[in-house]
């Protein structure tokens, strides 16, 4: 298969899909996925991506594919591919939605490649909205609320949305984790949320660097005391946030450099 760099390509269970394989997926809302950036043909935090897929499948379907089987499908997508690209692996039930198929049915896998991404330059302004994701620990699909709130944030003159739970805690962004800086310590929100792979990479590398970290419940009222805020996801280990609603935040370039330095220490691994 030719692998142009300017469009999306898809593999279904390790094979080039037929149209009949893809049509049901256009209406599939019961699935989960992981997204990653491939650089020089390799992936940072590959173990964390595999763990995410394994846990998500067990949670949603009661059965997970062996890691080696998933890796085989990733290798198929990366074979003869550009050195740098975006890659997404989605697991879903072959029986479709609105069924009660048991754990005897293995999930199917759709792997998609696309041009590489690096995320926005920032700094970003975030609009706080009251929202709690269903099953927040799973990176699942079918979440129109995310796009809806991004559109609402844009209408308010902001770049993106940040979610506030029923307890008033900041949890996560539309497609981002949050990281804060109190001047000496990296502060991670303590709340129900998706633990991102990039966040996991940064956290373990900060531990290796001896940088203090802590978890804390953070509300809008706590923001004026913070010395910096950033968002991070598979695109980037850190984009500065300069405002949340009406609260201005320092851009804290040293904090951003620290997040990027920690991420860069994570070795790139071949699938």
KEVEXTI-383683 format. One line per 4 residues: for each residue z, x, y of C-alpha. Coordinates in nm, 2 decimals. Layout:
BEGIN
Z X Y | ...
END
This chain:
BEGIN
0.00 0.00 0.00 | -0.08 0.13 0.34 | 0.22 0.14 0.56 | 0.13 0.10 0.93
0.40 0.17 1.18 | 0.34 -0.12 1.41 | 0.40 -0.42 1.19 | 0.64 -0.56 0.93
0.59 -0.51 0.56 | 0.77 -0.69 0.28 | 0.86 -0.64 -0.09 | 0.99 -0.91 -0.32
1.21 -0.78 -0.61 | 1.03 -0.45 -0.57 | 0.68 -0.59 -0.58 | 0.42 -0.69 -0.32
0.50 -1.06 -0.27 | 0.26 -1.35 -0.32 | 0.25 -1.62 -0.06 | 0.43 -1.85 -0.30
0.72 -1.61 -0.31 | 0.76 -1.61 0.06 | 0.71 -1.98 0.15 | 1.06 -2.09 0.02
1.22 -1.81 0.22 | 1.10 -1.96 0.55 | 1.35 -2.24 0.49 | 1.63 -2.04 0.33
1.96 -2.04 0.50 | 2.19 -1.94 0.21 | 2.14 -1.56 0.20 | 2.29 -1.24 0.32
2.15 -0.91 0.43 | 2.21 -0.56 0.56 | 2.00 -0.38 0.83 | 1.96 -0.01 0.87
1.77 0.26 1.05 | 1.58 0.51 0.84 | 1.54 0.85 1.00 | 1.34 1.14 0.83
1.32 0.91 0.53 | 1.70 0.90 0.49 | 1.98 0.66 0.58 | 2.33 0.70 0.73
2.61 0.51 0.56 | 2.40 0.42 0.25 | 2.72 0.37 0.05 | 2.84 0.12 0.31
2.52 -0.08 0.30 | 2.53 -0.10 -0.08 | 2.89 -0.21 -0.06 | 2.80 -0.48 0.19
2.53 -0.62 -0.03 | 2.75 -0.61 -0.34 | 3.04 -0.79 -0.17 | 2.82 -1.04 0.00
2.65 -1.13 -0.33 | 2.98 -1.17 -0.51 | 3.11 -1.39 -0.23 | 2.80 -1.61 -0.20
2.66 -1.61 -0.55 | 2.93 -1.49 -0.78 | 2.71 -1.21 -0.91 | 2.58 -0.88 -0.76
2.29 -0.66 -0.86 | 2.38 -0.31 -0.97 | 2.36 -0.05 -0.69 | 2.09 0.14 -0.87
1.87 -0.17 -0.90 | 1.90 -0.22 -0.52 | 1.83 0.15 -0.46 | 1.51 0.13 -0.67
1.38 -0.15 -0.45 | 1.47 0.04 -0.13 | 1.28 0.35 -0.27 | 0.98 0.13 -0.33
0.98 0.02 0.03 | 1.03 0.38 0.15 | 0.76 0.53 -0.07 | 0.47 0.66 0.15
0.64 0.50 0.45 | 0.68 0.66 0.79 | 0.97 0.89 0.82 | 1.14 0.67 1.08
1.16 0.29 1.05 | 1.39 -0.01 1.04 | 1.47 -0.15 0.70 | 1.64 -0.48 0.60
1.74 -0.59 0.25 | 1.82 -0.96 0.20 | 1.97 -1.11 -0.11 | 1.92 -1.48 -0.19
1.95 -1.72 -0.48 | 1.61 -1.78 -0.67 | 1.71 -2.14 -0.73 | 1.71 -2.20 -0.35
1.96 -2.39 -0.14 | 2.16 -2.70 -0.21 | 2.20 -2.60 -0.58 | 2.51 -2.50 -0.77
2.35 -2.22 -0.97 | 2.63 -2.02 -1.14 | 2.68 -1.64 -1.17 | 2.45 -1.62 -1.47
2.16 -1.62 -1.22 | 2.10 -1.28 -1.05 | 2.01 -1.28 -0.68 | 1.66 -1.19 -0.57
1.60 -0.92 -0.31 | 1.36 -0.92 -0.02 | 1.31 -0.58 0.15 | 1.14 -0.56 0.49
1.04 -0.26 0.69 | 0.95 -0.26 1.06 | 0.91 -0.01 1.34 | 1.23 0.19 1.43
1.47 0.06 1.69 | 1.72 0.22 1.92 | 1.87 -0.07 2.11 | 1.90 -0.13 2.48
1.99 0.14 2.73 | 2.27 -0.05 2.90 | 2.51 -0.09 3.05 | 2.54 -0.46 2.95
2.70 -0.76 3.10 | 2.85 -1.00 2.84 | 2.92 -1.37 2.87 | 3.24 -1.48 2.68
3.19 -1.79 2.47 | 3.42 -1.98 2.24 | 3.27 -1.94 1.89 | 3.39 -1.84 1.54
3.13 -1.75 1.28 | 3.14 -1.92 0.94 | 3.24 -1.67 0.67 | 3.27 -1.39 0.94
3.31 -1.11 0.68 | 2.96 -1.17 0.54 | 2.64 -1.08 0.72 | 2.47 -1.40 0.63
2.16 -1.57 0.77 | 2.11 -1.91 0.91 | 2.32 -1.86 1.23 | 2.14 -2.05 1.51
2.46 -2.03 1.72 | 2.40 -1.66 1.78 | 2.06 -1.71 1.94 | 2.18 -2.02 2.12
2.47 -1.83 2.29 | 2.24 -1.54 2.38 | 2.01 -1.78 2.56 | 2.31 -1.94 2.73
2.44 -1.59 2.83 | 2.10 -1.51 2.98 | 2.11 -1.83 3.18 | 2.44 -1.71 3.32
2.28 -1.38 3.43 | 2.42 -1.18 3.14 | 2.26 -0.96 2.87 | 2.43 -1.10 2.57
2.73 -1.30 2.45 | 3.07 -1.20 2.32 | 3.27 -1.44 2.10 | 3.63 -1.55 2.16
3.82 -1.72 1.88 | 4.06 -2.01 1.89 | 4.35 -1.76 1.95 | 4.17 -1.62 2.26
4.08 -1.29 2.09 | 3.76 -1.11 2.15 | 3.60 -1.07 1.80 | 3.23 -0.95 1.81
2.90 -1.00 1.99 | 2.59 -1.19 1.88 | 2.47 -0.89 1.67 | 2.73 -0.63 1.77
3.07 -0.50 1.70 | 3.30 -0.42 1.99 | 3.48 -0.09 2.06 | 3.72 -0.02 2.35
3.87 0.29 2.50 | 4.22 0.29 2.65 | 4.18 0.64 2.79 | 4.30 0.83 2.48
4.24 0.61 2.18 | 3.95 0.41 2.04 | 4.07 0.05 2.01 | 3.90 -0.19 1.76
3.95 -0.57 1.78 | 4.20 -0.72 1.53 | 4.04 -1.05 1.44 | 3.82 -1.22 1.18
3.48 -1.06 1.22 | 3.20 -0.88 1.04 | 3.29 -0.51 0.98 | 2.96 -0.34 1.07
2.82 -0.05 0.88 | 2.78 0.15 1.20 | 3.14 0.07 1.29 | 3.25 0.20 0.95
3.05 0.52 0.99 | 3.20 0.58 1.34 | 3.55 0.50 1.22 | 3.55 0.74 0.93
3.39 1.02 1.14 | 3.64 0.97 1.42 | 3.91 1.01 1.16 | 3.75 1.34 1.05
3.75 1.45 1.41 | 4.12 1.37 1.46 | 4.05 1.11 1.73 | 4.32 0.85 1.76
4.22 0.49 1.66 | 4.41 0.17 1.64 | 4.34 -0.21 1.60 | 4.47 -0.46 1.85
4.43 -0.82 1.94 | 4.23 -0.81 2.27 | 4.19 -1.10 2.50 | 4.00 -1.13 2.83
4.34 -1.07 3.01 | 4.36 -0.73 2.84 | 4.03 -0.61 2.97 | 4.14 -0.48 3.31
4.36 -0.23 3.14 | 4.08 -0.08 2.93 | 3.90 0.24 3.04 | 3.58 0.15 2.86
3.40 -0.08 2.63 | 3.09 -0.05 2.41 | 2.89 -0.25 2.16 | 2.74 -0.10 1.84
2.52 -0.21 1.55 | 2.25 -0.07 1.32 | 2.04 0.02 1.62 | 2.29 0.24 1.80
2.65 0.37 1.78 | 2.72 0.27 2.13 | 2.59 0.09 2.44 | 2.81 0.07 2.74
2.95 -0.27 2.86 | 3.02 -0.28 3.23 | 3.12 -0.65 3.26 | 3.26 -0.93 3.05
3.25 -1.25 3.24 | 3.40 -1.16 3.58 | 3.59 -0.85 3.46 | 3.43 -0.52 3.56
3.47 -0.23 3.32 | 3.42 0.15 3.37 | 3.10 0.28 3.20 | 3.31 0.57 3.04
3.03 0.81 2.95 | 3.27 1.04 2.77 | 3.37 0.75 2.54 | 3.00 0.67 2.47
2.94 1.04 2.40 | 3.23 1.04 2.15 | 3.09 0.74 1.96 | 2.74 0.89 1.94
2.89 1.23 1.84 | 3.09 1.07 1.56 | 2.78 0.88 1.43 | 2.57 1.20 1.44
2.81 1.37 1.21 | 2.74 1.12 0.93 | 2.50 1.28 0.69 | 2.16 1.12 0.63
2.13 1.03 0.26 | 1.82 0.97 0.05 | 1.80 0.64 -0.12
END
